[in-house]
């Protein structure tokens, strides 16, 4: 059975369409989610930001816009809510929007429940199960030591949406600065022992309708001239006459992101830029207005929202995931012929290596020596020990290396010398293969780490691997 992360308790479990109950939390995971996740890894998204910054209102606007696009899209966009909680939550949010009421703050609870969606054919990306955690703003503006306790899904999220309302920041009387929510997030990731490198950080300027003349005309024009909003209003016949230019849309997004970075810097957000760079996060910026109008008390100034650029954050998340699937190929090779290999496997070092590689723009495949076919294909987490065989396989690495691409980077776990390793000493593999062993090996090799339990963390090992391995 495939091993998936339970969307409710964020622990790894074996699931199948006939085994939907999580052993850890007892929740029944929707069959439709499991089926979608078996085809493509779920996209985990989390919202962070202060209270009343507009996170929940934005989610409503994004979902409502996608629902409007479902009627006219070609190929047909499909938006499916995968559990009862998601359906009831979105129904309540949309009811308040239609009544012209702003959304109440998300409550800080010991156990947050995610919104589960399956989105098909949005921006050309198919079959994307989405786990979206809309965390309460209190988590990111009260006690930073509580972040990991309340928000364990941060560990799984490759994409983080950091919501900022410049107008609210200016009216702030708490003494908190614009980068505090990000600093709380970083603290939480440290508590969860989760690497930050390679994560996508999208800074989203909300309530753009309040900014008026202070934003550049190019940004204002971009905000008002929303192609997806226009698409949602078209008839199916019109969409066939005026095909949507996705490449052009992405280019505009990238261009506006650079201009918004300048705007962030000018509005005391330089520490956000520096923190993202310091932790090797991929920083992008977006701007939107979820309702296109200001609020008075708890009532919006009109109950017919004029949503602007609310699809962009989702497109960044989908594009980021697609790009990562296209990037570096990393192969784990476990020397199952080695008598001491259980020193590695008993501590699940190979599984930990996969987890550490996952957020770093790679697709990881796992082989056992003695078998030219992958034991775990790209994206599958390696689990357990090699099955016993009738005879001990020869410790030959060549049959596996010969079948890999010239872009592949390899980590080998072994406890003794590989019979044919010296054959590759003066090939390109000398700079693309990283040996992890428990003892000195007689064969000379450029990149070797002698592993000592409790002395080497897996994150430090993977950090060293990327430092030593050259780019393509």
C-alpha positions, -999 to +999 in steps of 0.1 A: +000+000+000+012+035-007+025+056+022+008+090+023+008+119+048-025+120+066-039+154+059-055+156+094-027+147+118+003+151+094+018+117+100+029+091+075+006+061+071-002+033+047-034+041+029-055+026+001-090+030-012-099+000+010-079+013+040-089+049+046-086+052+084-055+068+098-039+046+125-026+077+143-056+100+146-085+077+137-098+100+110-112+086+078-094+101+049-116+107+018-112+080-008-111+106-035-082+123-018-063+090-016-070+082-052-058+116-063-027+114-041-017+081-055-015+097-090+002+130-080+017+142-047-007+165-028+002+202-028+004+214+008-003+251+013-004+271+045-015+307+052+005+328+076-001+364+086-016+385+114-052+386+124-078+401+101-052+404+073-077+388+048-065+352+046-100+336+048-116+362+026-090+355+000-096+318+000-133+324-006-125+347-035-100+322-050-125+293-048-154+314-060-134+326-091-124+290-099-160+279-096-170+306-121-143+295-145-155+259-144-185+269-165-165+283-194-130+266-193-117+245-222-103+220-213-128+218-185-115+230-151-127+207-123-129+219-087-139+193-062-142+197-024-131+164-009-146+162+025-176+174+045-156+199+065-144+217+034-179+218+019-194+232+051-166+257+057-167+271+022-205+272+023-204+293+055-177+316+041-196+322+009-228+329+027-212+356+047-197+371+016-231+372-001-246+389+030-219+416+027-202+405+059-165+402+064-152+369+077-146+364+114-111+356+125-100+319+123-100+305+158-068+294+174-075+257+181-054+228+193-064+209+162-068+227+129-086+210+100-074+216+065-095+224+034-092+195+009-096+201-028-089+184-061-082+208-089-079+196-125-068+215-156-061+248-139-034+265-159-027+233-178-018+213-146-039+182-141-051+163-111-037+184-082-050+173-047-045+203-024-042+204+014-048+240+025-043+250+061-057+284+069-041+290+103-053+316+128-034+349+128-029+346+166-004+318+160+019+342+142+016+372+165+014+358+200+039+333+214+065+321+188+071+289+209+035+278+202+039+277+164+050+241+160+024+229+185-005+245+166+008+243+130+026+209+124+015+211+087+042+237+081+066+208+078+049+194+047+041+227+030+064+235+001+045+267-005+038+293+022+015+322+016+025+352+038-003+377+038+005+414+044-018+444+044+003+475+042-026+497+054-031+475+085+006+475+092+006+513+093-024+513+117-007+487+139-005+496+176+010+463+189+046+472+182+050+443+158+068+449+125+060+436+091+083+406+092+071+391+125+048+365+110+077+352+088+100+351+119+074+331+138+072+307+108+110+303+108+109+296+145+082+270+141+102+252+113+132+251+136+110+235+163+097+210+138+133+203+126+122+210+091+146+225+065+137+258+049+159+256+019+140+253-014+106+263+001+085+287-019+076+319+000+049+339-017+043+373-001+007+384-009-003+420-006-040+419+004-066+447+004-049+463-026-080+485-031-068+506-001-035+514-016-048+538-042-022+562-058+008+549-038+013+519-060+029+522-094+006+526-124+020+494-139+010+474-108-024+491-107-031+483-143-021+447-137-044+445-107-074+459-126-068+440-159-072+405-145-073+380-173-088+352-151-116+376-139-124+383-175-123+346-184-148+339-156-172+364-171-170+350-207-193+327-224-179+293-236-182+305-272-161+336-264-134+315-247-130+296-280-127+329-299-102+344-275-079+316-263-061+322-230-024+329-233-009+312-202+028+319-210+020+356-213+001+355-180+031+339-162+055+365-177+033+393-163+032+376-129+070+374-128+074+410-139+050+423-113+067+402-086+099+420-092+082+454-090+064+443-058+097+433-043+108+470-047+076+481-031+081+457-002+116+470+003+104+506+003+077+498+029+101+484+056+099+449+043+136+445+036+140+421+065+115+397+047+137+398+016+169+392+037+153+364+057+142+346+026+177+349+010+194+338+043+173+306+044+175+299+006+138+302+002+123+311-032+107+345-028+079+357-051+053+384-046+017+389-056-011+415-050-048+411-049-081+425-036-104+397-025-136+418-025-125+450-044-139+472-017-131+485+018-150+475+049-169+494+075-170+476+109-180+441+100-199+450+068-183+454+034-191+484+013-208+462-013-219+426-013-210+419-049-172+413-047-150+426-075-122+401-071-088+410-085-058+387-091-070+361-066-058+332-088-022+342-089-011+326-056-025+293-067-008+295-100+025+302-083+020+271-061+011+249-091+040+262-112+064+258-084+055+222-079+057+215-117+091+232-119+104+211-090+093+179-107+113+190-138+144+198-118+173+178-104+172+140-104+187+124-072+191+087-068+196+068-035+215+035-039+215+011-009+242-015-009+220-045+001+250-068-002+267-051+027+265-070+060+264-038+080+238-021+060+212-025+088+232+001+107+217+026+082+183+010+077+176+004+114+177+042+119+157+048+087+185+070+074+174+063+038+138+074+046+151+105+064+173+113+034+142+112+012+124+135+036+153+160+036+155+160-002+118+164-008+116+202-004+149+208-023+136+207-059+144+170-066+127+139-076+142+110-056+144+074-068+158+045-047+176+014-058+190-016-040+223-030-054+216-062-072+185-048-090+186-025-120+149-017-115+141+010-089+128-004-056+110+029-050+102+051-081+106+089-083+086+105-054+081+073-034+094+073+001+118+043+007+106+022+037+119-009+054+148-033+045+156-052+014+138-085+011+159-116+016+172-132-016+185-167-024+220-153-028+239-122-017+241-098-047+275-087-059+283-052-048+284-038-083+272-003-088+278+000-125+246-017-137+226+010-119+248+039-129+248+029-166+210+033-167+210+069-151+209+102-170+239+125-172+221+149-149+216+124-121+232+130-087+237+099-065+240+091-028+252+056-020+248+040+014+274+012+019+294-004+047+321-019+025+340-013-007+321-015-039+337-040-063+336-017-094+337+018-078+373+023-090+361+019-126+343+052-123+371+071-105+380+092-135+346+096-150+320+123-144+306+101-116+335+112-094+318+146-091+282+133-091+283+104-066+284+109-028+294+080-007+280+076+029+297+048+048+305+037+083+342+030+078+373+039+058+371+024+023+402+013+003+390+029-029+399+066-033+368+087-040+363+125-040+332+128-019+329+105+011+312+109+045+319+084+073+286+084+091+286+084+129+251+081+145+242+110+167+271+130+153+256+137+118+221+150+113+205+140+080+199+177+072+236+184+076+244+155+053+221+166+026+234+202+030+269+189+024+257+168-006+243+199-023+274+219-015+297+193-031+275+183-061+279+208-090+248+222-107+238+209-142 
